[in-house]
Amino acid sequence: MAIEIERKFLVKGDQWRNLGQGKIYCQGYFPTAQGCTVRVRIIGDQGYLTIKGKTVGNSRSEYEYSIPLLDAQEMLNNLCDRPLIEKTRYKIITDNLTWEVDEFKGENEGLILAEVELTSEDQKIKIPEWIGKEVSGDPKYYNANLVKYPFSQWKN
């Protein structure tokens, strides 16, 4: 079983923008229960199907599979909840860690999050200066929940 251990943060300022190349992502979520998520996404010209278990602490089981682009497009168009998650993801390597900065578009425009995957729950990391408040434990920042309650609907 694959385990994903990650921490999630808000991003502040624009200092991060020139540190990595961005790729466009489009992803959708299938209706599920009991804290599990099933996602289909397109990155460039490749489709992926991902199943994630319930989050415990900062960890959860994760299974990801490549699927044909046409299948991914059909699933996004016909099976996924709306709105779809549209974002540009920037991979930024600093201090031997890869930070994934997601700049959201569409209904989640204005939200910028950074995630870092770890090898253990207690791994010590150096936080870059462009990283803001940690939101790892706040479910409203989970991509699957941004479909149900998009950033554009939040009150400040």
Secondary structure per residue as TSV (DSSP state, phi and psi in degrees):
chain	resnum	aa	ss	phi	psi
A	1	M	-	360.0	135.8
A	2	A	-	-86.7	138.1
A	3	I	E	-118.0	130.9
A	4	E	E	-102.6	124.2
A	5	I	E	-120.7	115.2
A	6	E	E	-144.5	155.3
A	7	R	E	-119.4	148.4
A	8	K	E	-126.6	139.8
A	9	F	E	-138.6	154.0
A	10	L	E	-75.3	154.6
A	11	V	E	-109.2	139.6
A	12	K	-	-119.8	145.7
A	13	G	S	69.4	-169.5
A	14	D	S	-118.5	6.1
A	15	Q	G	-58.0	-28.9
A	16	W	G	-73.6	-22.0
A	17	R	G	-57.5	-34.4
A	18	N	G	-95.5	11.7
A	19	L	S	-95.9	-9.2
A	20	G	S	-161.1	160.2
A	21	Q	-	-85.9	144.8
A	22	G	E	-101.1	146.6
A	23	K	E	-125.6	141.3
A	24	I	E	-81.7	131.6
A	25	Y	E	-118.6	143.1
A	26	C	E	-133.1	126.1
A	27	Q	E	-143.7	153.7
A	28	G	E	-136.9	163.5
A	29	Y	E	-123.3	139.9
A	30	F	E	-88.5	143.9
A	31	P	-	-60.0	129.6
A	32	T	-	-140.3	178.6
A	33	A	-	-135.6	171.0
A	34	Q	T	61.1	33.0
A	35	G	T	80.4	1.0
A	36	C	-	-89.3	153.4
A	37	T	E	-129.2	144.6
A	38	V	E	-126.4	123.4
A	39	R	E	-127.9	144.1
A	40	V	E	-118.6	139.5
A	41	R	E	-144.7	155.0
A	42	I	E	-120.4	128.1
A	43	I	E	-122.9	112.2
A	44	G	T	64.4	-117.5
A	45	D	T	-114.4	27.2
A	46	Q	E	-126.0	137.4
A	47	G	E	-100.7	151.6
A	48	Y	E	-141.0	143.8
A	49	L	E	-117.3	128.4
A	50	T	E	-129.4	134.6
A	51	I	E	-118.3	127.2
A	52	K	E	-124.2	138.7
A	53	G	-	-81.3	-178.1
A	54	K	-	-67.0	139.3
A	55	T	-	-77.5	130.9
A	56	V	B	-126.7	113.3
A	57	G	T	68.2	-120.7
A	58	N	T	-112.4	18.1
A	59	S	E	-123.5	152.9
A	60	R	E	-163.8	156.7
A	61	S	E	-72.3	148.7
A	62	E	E	-148.3	134.1
A	63	Y	E	-131.0	125.7
A	64	E	E	-130.6	137.5
A	65	Y	E	-134.6	137.9
A	66	S	E	-71.2	139.2
A	67	I	E	-134.5	160.2
A	68	P	-	-59.7	142.9
A	69	L	H	-55.4	-45.0
A	70	L	H	-61.1	-40.9
A	71	D	H	-61.9	-44.0
A	72	A	H	-61.8	-43.1
A	73	Q	H	-62.9	-42.6
A	74	E	H	-64.6	-40.7
A	75	M	H	-64.3	-44.5
A	76	L	H	-60.6	-42.3
A	77	N	H	-72.7	-32.8
A	78	N	H	-117.1	-19.8
A	79	L	T	-119.3	-19.8
A	80	C	S	-90.0	149.7
A	81	D	-	-63.0	157.7
A	82	R	S	-112.3	151.4
A	83	P	S	-78.8	157.9
A	84	L	-	-71.4	154.8
A	85	I	E	-89.2	119.9
A	86	E	E	-117.6	130.0
A	87	K	E	-159.9	160.7
A	88	T	E	-109.4	128.1
A	89	R	E	-107.1	129.4
A	90	Y	E	-110.5	128.6
A	91	K	E	-100.5	120.3
A	92	I	E	-122.3	120.5
A	93	I	E	-98.7	123.9
A	94	T	E	-148.5	134.5
A	95	D	T	52.0	44.6
A	96	N	T	62.4	20.2
A	97	L	E	-121.8	146.8
A	98	T	E	-102.0	115.2
A	99	W	E	-94.5	131.0
A	100	E	E	-106.4	111.7
A	101	V	E	-100.0	120.9
A	102	D	E	-105.9	117.8
A	103	E	E	-102.9	109.9
A	104	F	E	-80.8	150.5
A	105	K	-	-121.7	-175.5
A	106	G	G	60.7	-132.7
A	107	E	G	-68.5	-13.6
A	108	N	G	-110.5	16.0
A	109	E	T	-53.2	136.4
A	110	G	T	100.9	-17.0
A	111	L	-	-91.2	129.9
A	112	I	E	-131.3	119.2
A	113	L	E	-121.4	151.8
A	114	A	E	-124.1	136.6
A	115	E	E	-122.1	147.3
A	116	V	E	-133.4	128.1
A	117	E	E	-88.9	138.7
A	118	L	-	-117.9	166.3
A	119	T	S	-93.7	-16.7
A	120	S	S	-153.9	158.3
A	121	E	T	-61.3	-32.6
A	122	D	T	-99.8	14.4
A	123	Q	-	-60.8	130.3
A	124	K	-	-82.6	136.3
A	125	I	-	-134.4	152.9
A	126	K	-	-94.6	124.2
A	127	I	-	-85.1	119.5
A	128	P	-	-61.5	155.2
A	129	E	T	-67.6	-17.3
A	130	W	T	-88.6	2.7
A	131	I	E	-92.2	134.2
A	132	G	E	-103.3	-142.5
A	133	K	E	-60.2	138.6
A	134	E	E	-77.9	134.4
A	135	V	-	-128.0	23.0
A	136	S	T	-52.6	-42.9
A	137	G	T	-91.0	4.2
A	138	D	-	-97.2	107.1
A	139	P	G	-61.5	-20.8
A	140	K	G	-65.2	-18.6
A	141	Y	G	-91.9	-3.1
A	142	Y	S	-68.9	136.5
A	143	N	H	-54.5	-40.9
A	144	A	H	-62.1	-31.1
A	145	N	H	-83.6	-23.1
A	146	L	H	-67.5	-18.8
A	147	V	H	-72.2	-43.9
A	148	K	H	-75.8	-35.3
A	149	Y	S	-139.8	79.7
A	150	P	-	-62.2	153.4
A	151	F	G	-53.3	-35.4
A	152	S	G	-63.5	-18.1
A	153	Q	G	-96.7	-5.6
A	154	W	-	-72.3	148.1
A	155	K	-	-99.8	139.0
A	156	N	-	-64.8	360.0
